[in-house]
């Protein structure tokens, strides 16, 4: 059962999510909101001031007219009464006073002959003595000292009040010399209706001003943001590698200056990238040409070293023992140089995009066994691969990958080296784990870098520093990946991910002009 607290929490979370989605991430929205707030503030302020000024003017005008008329009526009608009028005289005077053009109710109070007081009403249902505020009665009947500015001992007092939602003006005065006290009640409902109509008019004007400001803000935002939008599109195109992107510049404002700066930056970037591409292409061409040029003399040198190696292994011992170490060094370095040239030529093919796949359906267990057997690693490698797993890939390139991964594990990690094969959906996963101490954390990000060696103190180690890089490129050309990590069980583990069918990768390369 859902608790009320949970519902409130859910509403709060939903409200927070909505507000997060409505954050001012759009410049257009921010401009419209700012324009709207400014217009709303200005319109509300102007409307409030106008309403207040008109309200005071309307109420003051109605109030002054009614009080002025009441004062005159008190002087002419109530002042003409005798000191102790009868009920009928008082009632008649109140009725005559109420016929004024100001249309107010009148209440007259006079002293009765012999004590007490009598009251004359113009409208008994509308206005009685009980409706006159006590503070006003007290002020009206209080005798004031005569001063130079005020010749009368009694003054006219008034007060605004609200009865059942209807505003009224209540006024009171007393005739000098013992005459009656008069009170008037005037309804301000017509003025209130006029002010209400004025308020609605000002509210509508404020709403129209807000809508108009929003439309103006939209137009202004479109004008301002159109160049910004073009700049954003141009920046995205530039980020996609379309370095010839330029903006059309018009005007002399800040946005025009920004467009000129963008064009200048794009032109400079295009020039630098072109220079770097030219130098990179020249470097690749140099490496490729050098590798090709080295192959011819290396072929001759390799033939000579093979003869020397046969002489070293011959039982006749025709090689002088004094130079035998030098001969063996020449043989090993010639092989290393030959491997390096072959690796360099392979790298240049990858860089030039001319490497291609020769696909075939193979049993992965047989393929890995053949790779291990060809290099006499059967005793040092433990293979965990189920037979019958068929994949479509380039057998030669897979052999290069496995030879580099397993050879690297044997050379730098040590036995036992375990190779495991499994399927993960449409992916083939081959893991190569060694029994060594693992790879240092600072070395892990660089193990696939070209010519990178973990130990700078061994620059002439047997490897060229290209093996893992070439293995990674061969994985990429299949549409796969190689990752390096340290195993929880100890040692380093290299994981090869390949699609079970690399035909799609080859088709994509062919469409891209790289086949």
N, C-alpha and C positions, 0 to 999 in steps of 0.2 A: 504494500500500500504506500502510495506516495505521500510524504509528509509535506505540510505547507512550507516548512523551512527549505526543503529540497526544491520545491517549485520556485520559491523566491530566489534561491541560489541559481537555478537554471535560467530564470529570466534575467538575472544580473549578468550571468555569463554570456547569454545571447546578446544583451544590450552592449556589453563590452566588445563582443566580436563585431557587431554592426558598426560601433563607433570606430573600431580599429580599421574596418573596411572603408569607412568614410573619411579617413585621414586625408589631409590636404596634400595628396601626392600629385595632384594635377595642378599645373600652373594656371590653366584656364579656370578651374574651379576656384582657386584662391583669388584670382582677379575678380571674378563675378561676385564672390562672397564679400571681398573688401569693398567693391563698388556698392553692393547692396547695403552693407553696414553703414558706410558713409552716407548714402542717400537716406537710409532709414533714420539715422541719427539726426541728420539735417531736417528731414520732413517732420519727424516727431517733435523736435525742438521748435520748429517754426509753427507747427500746428498747435502745440501746447501754449506757446506765447500768444498766438492769435486768439485761441479759445479763452485764455485767461483775460486778455484785454477786452475782448468782446463781452465776456460774461460780466466783468465789472461795469462796463459801459451800459449794458442793457439793464442790469439790476439797479445801478445807481440812477439811471434816468427814470425808471418806473418808480423807484423808491422816492426820489426827490419830488416827482410830480404828485404822487399820492400824499406825501407829508405836507407839501405846500398847500394842496387843496384842503387837506384836513385842518391845517392851521387857520386858513381863511374861514372854513365852515365853523370852526370853534369860535372865532371872533364874531361872525355875523349871526349864526344861529344860536349857539349855546350861550354866547355872551349877552344875547338879548333877553334871556330868561331871567326871571326874578330870582332873588336869593334862595327862596324855598318854593320851587315850582311843584305843580301837581304831577301825578303819574301820567295823566293824559298829555300835559304840556311837554313833559320830558320825552314821552314816547313819540309825540308828533315831531319834536325837534330832531330826534334820532332818525326818524323816517325821512325827513326832508334832507338831512345831511347825507343819507345813504343814496339819495337820487343823483348825486354828483356824477360827473362824467368819468370819474376814476373807478366807480363801481366797487366800493368797499363797504363792509358792514360796520355799523356804529353801535357803541354801547355808551350810554351816558349815566353817570352816578351823581346824585345830588343829595344834600342833607334835608331830611324831612322836618316839617314844622313840629316842634315838640321833641325832637330827638330821633335817632335812627337814620336810615338812608333808603332812597328809592332808586330804582334802576329802570332806564328806558332802553329798549332793544329795537334795532331796526330789523333784526332777523334772529329770533330766539333760537331757532334750530341750528343756525350757523355759528353764532357768536354769543357766548355767555361770559360772565365774569370769571368763570373757572378756567377759561382758555387764556386768560391774560397771565403771563408769568409773574410770580410774586415779586421778583426783583424789579420788574418794570413798574408794578403798582407802587412799590415802595419809593422808587425814584420819582415817579410822577407826583405823588402826594407830599413829597418832602419840600418844605419851603426853603428857598435859597436866598442868601443875602444879596441885596441889590448892589451892583457895581457899576462903574462907568461904562463898561462894555455891555452889560446885561441890565436893562431897565425893569425886567419882569422878575417877580419872585418865584415864578413857576416856569419850567422849560418843557419843550417838546422832546420826548424820548421815543426811541424806536428799537426794535429788535427783530431779527430774522429767525424764524423757527420752521420746523417741518412737522406736519401732522399727517400720519398715515401716508407718508411718501410724497405729500404735496407741500411745496414751499409756501410760506406765508410771511407777510410783513405785518408786524404788530406795532402800533404807535399809540402814544398817550400824551395828554396835556390837561392842565387844569386852568380854568378861567380865574384870573386875579380878582380879588375882592370878594371871595366867598362863593364864586360861581360853581357850576357843576364840573366834574371831572369826566373827560371824554376819552374813549379808546376806539381805535379803528383796526380792522382786520382785512387786509387785502391779499387776495390769492395771487401768487406769482407763477401760477401754472402756465399761462400763455408764454411768459418769458422763458420758463423752464423748457417748454416745448420748442421754442425758437432756438434756445441754446443746444437742446438735444439734436435738432436738425443741423445746426452748425457743426456740432461734434461729429455727426455722421458724415457730413460733407467733408470735413477735414480728414476724417479717417479714410474715406474713399480717395481723397486727393493724395494722402500718404501712401495708400496701396498702389495707386497709379504711378506715383513717383518711384516707388520701389520696383515696380514692373519695368518702368521706363529705364531706370538705372541698370537693371539686370540686362535689358536688351542692349543698352549702350555698352555695358561691360562686355557682353558677348561680342559685339562688333569690335570693340577695342581689343579684346583678347585675340580675336581672329586676325586683326591687323598686326598685332604685336607678335603673336605666336606663329604666324605663317612662316616668317624667316627662321624662327627657332626650329620649327618642324623640318624645314628644308635642311637646316644645319644638322639636325639629328639623323635624317635619312642619309645625308652625305657622309656623316661620321660612321654610320653603320656600313655603308658601301666601302668606305676606306678600311674599316676593320675587316671586311670580307676579302681584302686584297685588291680591290679595284682602285689602284693608286692614281688613275687618271681622272678621278672624280673631282669636279670643281663646282663652285657656286656662282650663280649669276649675281653680280653686285650692282645695286642701284641705290642712290642716295648718299648722304654724308653723315647719317646718324651712327649711334654706337653699334647697332646691328650690322650696318654696312661695314664698319671697321672690323667687326668680328668675322664677317664673311671674307674680307680681304686677308685677315690673319689666317683663317682656315685655308684659303687657297695657297697662300705662301707656304704654310706648313706642309700641306699636301704635296706641293711641288718639290719642296726640299726633301721630303720623305721619299717621294718617287725617285728622285735623283740618287739619294743614298742607297735605296734598295736596289736600284739598277746597278750602281757601282759594286755593291756587295755581291749581287748575283753574278756580275761579270767576273769579279775576282774569285767567287766560289766555283764558277764554271771553269775558269782558267786553272784553278787548283785541282779540280777533278780531272780535267783533261791532262794536266801535268802528271798526276799520279797514274792515270791510265796509260799514257804514253811511256812513262818511266817503267811501269810494270811490263808493258809489252817489249820495250827495248831490253829489259833485263832478262827476259825469258831466253833469248838466243844465247848470250854468253853463259847463262846459268845451265842451259842444256849441255853445253860443252864441259863446263866445270863439273856438273853432276856426273857425266860419263867418266871423267878422269878420276873423280873421287870414288866411283864405284870400282874402278880398276885398282886404285890404291887400297880400298877396303878388302878386295879379294886377295891382294898380296899380303895384307896384314893377317888374314884368316888362313892363308896357305900354310901348309906344314913345313914348307922349305925354309920359311923365315927369311925371305930375300930382302926384307926391309931392315935397315940399320936400326938397332934398338935405341940409339940415341935420338933418332928423329921420329920414332914410332908415336910418342905422345902428340907431337905436332901434327902428324898425319891424321891421327884420330880426331884432333880438334878441328882440323880443316874439314873432315868428313861430316862431323856433327853440325858445324856452323853452316856448311853448304846446304845441308838438309833444312836447317832452321831458316836460312835465307830463301830457300825454294818455297817453304810453307808460307813465309811472310809475303812473297810476291804473289802466290796464289790467293792468299787472303785479301791482299790489296786489290787485285783484279776483281774479286768477288764483291768487295765493298764498292768499287767504282760502278759495277753493274747495278747495285742497289741504288746508289746515288743518282745514276743516270736514268733509272726507271726502266732498264732493259731486262731485268731479271724476269724470268717466266717460270711457270709451273708446268711440269709434265706429269699429269695426273694418272693414277692407276689405283685399282682396288686391291688392297693388301690386307693380310691378317696381321694385326698390330703385334701380336705375340711373336710371330715368326720374324717380323721385321726387326724387333728389338733384339731377339736372339741372334739374328744374323749380324747385327751391328756389334754385339758384344763378342761373338765368336771370331769375327774378322780381326779383332784387335787383341785377342787372347786374354779377355777379361772374365772368362767364365768362372774362374775360381774366386775372383774378387768381388763379383756382383751377384746379389740375390734378387732374382726377378720374380715378381708376383703379378702375373698377367694370365688372364683366362683366354684360352684359344677360341677362335671362332668370332672374335670381334673384328668385323670388317669395316674399314674406313677408306675413303677416297682422298688421296693426297699424293704428293710428290715423294716417292721413296728415297730418292737421292738427297733431297733437302732434309727429310726427316732423319736420315742417317747422319747428316752434318750436325743437326741439332743434338741428337742423342750422343754422338761422339764427343761434342764439346761439353755437354752437361755431365756425362759420366766421367769423361777424362778429367774434367775440372774437379769433380768430387774425389776421384782417386788421388789426384796430385796434391790438392790442398786440404782435403778433409781426411782422407784415409779410409781404410776398410773398417767395418763392412759398409758397402754401398748398397742401398736397397732401392730398387726400381719397382714402383707399383703402378698399375693401370686400372682405371675405372671409367665408367660412363656417368655423365651428369646431364641428363636430358639429351640434347643433340650435340653435346660437347664431349670430346675425348680428353681425359685428364691423365697426364703422366707425371708422377712425382719421383724425383731423384733425391734421396737423402743419404748423407755421408755420416761417418762415425767420428768426425773431428770435433774441434772445440766451437765451431760455429763461425759466423762472420761478424766482425766488430760492427757496432751500430753505426759508426761514422763511415763505414765502408759500404754498407748495404745500398745507399742511394746511388752508388757509382759503379756497381759491379758490371753493369752493361755498357758503361762508357768505353769508347774506343781508346786503346793504349793505356787504360787505367790499370795500375798495379797497386795492390794494397800496401806493399812494403816498398818504400822509396829506397831502402838500402839494398834492394836486389833488382837494379834496373836491367841487368842482363840475365834475368831468369829465363828459363826455357821457353815460356809462352811469349806470344807477340802482343798480348793484350787486346786481340781482335776476336778471339774465339766466341766469347759470350755475346759480343755485339753482333757477330754474324749469325749466331743461333737465334737471337731476338729478331733480326731482320727476316730470317727464314720463317719464323713463326708468324710475323706480321704479314708476309706475302701469302700465307695460307688463310689469313683472317683470324689468327690466333694471338696468344700472348704468353709471356714467360714472367713469372714472379719469383723473387728470391726472399727468403725469410730464414729465421732460426727456429728449429723444431723444439717443441716442449720436451721431447725425449732426448735432446742433445744433438748437436751437429746442424749443418745447414741443409735446407731443403729447397730445391728449385722445382717449380710446378709449371708444366707446359699445358696450355689449354689450346686445343685445336677443334675446329668443327669436324663432324664426322664426314662431311662432304664439302670439299673446298672449291667446288665448281663455281659457286656464286662469287667467291672472292676473285677467282680467275676471270669470270665474266665482267666484273666491275673494273678490273685492271685493263681488260681489253677495251671496254667502253671509254675509259679514261685515257686511252692512247699510251698505256704503259706496257702493254703486252709485247 
